[in-house]
Amino acid sequence: MRNDIATVTTQLQKYDWYINTDPIRQKVLIDMAVNLGVGGLLQFRRMIAAIELGDYGAAADQMLDSRWAEQVKTRADRLAEMMRTGEDYVD
């Protein structure tokens, strides 16, 4: 898992929308990329566009309006809330 995270993080570091966001939102993007692959994450074009604008509420909405969210359910809710607020998930 650590290797997967390291690989995905290295791949994401070439994108300004990833680099220019805070560590909590980067954590969300890493989580999604480990699950979907970086190619899968890049399919979230509207989410990425919202992140580029700093509109994290819209980015979270785009995350939840996806087949991925239907598949991972609670995990999508948790990650969308982290994207929306910039606050880490606490059990």
PyMOL commands that set and color helices and strands:
alter all, ss='L'
color gray80, all
select helices_A, chain A and resi 2-12+16-19+23-36+38-42+45-53+56-64+67-72+74-85
alter helices_A, ss='H'
color red, helices_A
deselect
rebuild
show_as cartoon
